[in-house]
Amino acid sequence: MITISAFEWVPDFAQGQVRDLRVRWALEEAGIPYHTRLVSLGAEQSSAAYRALQPFGQVPYFEEDGFALFESGAIVLHISERSEALLPKDPAARARATQWLFAALNSIEPWIQQVASIDYFYKDEDWAKLRRPGALEFAQLRLTQLADKLGDKPYLDGDRFTAGDLMMATVLRILPPIITDPRLAAYVERCTSRPAFKRAYNAQMGDFKQAA
């Protein structure tokens, strides 16, 4: 049985956003059962035992039959390689899906996360007030470029949902107010309306409620 780690508690604004959601969603799409190990913030996440599995003390880690993996992107890719629901058989289509998975993490997420960090953690700091307009401008530039590439297609590579869409949708959910292009807003809604996403989201929220 696959085990993934997840925090037992996070602040309200982070619930439904923690990155184990990406892994849960991939497992749900692939139809692979799993269970969670709930980890407390602080001492447990910093313990030597936990850091042996996740060296940065974050979530999630993935463990199956003694094999352990960390980083949500690497885990989602590992799961996707086991399921045509997330990666097509055709080599070119697989490569394109993988391309979008990495684009979500490297070309989009850092810029959204920069604005989100200011808004959630530093909004009253003088430096943050000065930095936010520039950070938002660049984030929106990247989002416009993404929307233009998406165009009127249902998904990033056409008619088929892939692991690239899964990752991109989770990134775009980080800070919904900055998603102003109707093409991207519809895209996120399309992806997150999938039954597998709803199961993953409800599972994460259920764990928070159970641990409360």
Secondary structure, 3 states (H helix, E strand, C coil): CEEEEEECCCCHHHCCCCCHHHHHHHHHHHCCCEEEEEECCCHHHHCHHHHCCCCCCCCCEEEECCEEEECHHHHHHHHHCCCCCCCCCCHHHHHHHHHHHHHHHHHHHHHHHHHHHHHHHHCCCHHHHHHHHHHHHHHHHHHHHHHHHHCCCCECCECCCCHHHHHHHHHHCCCHHHCCCHHHHHHHHHHHCCHHHHHHHHHHHHHHHHHC
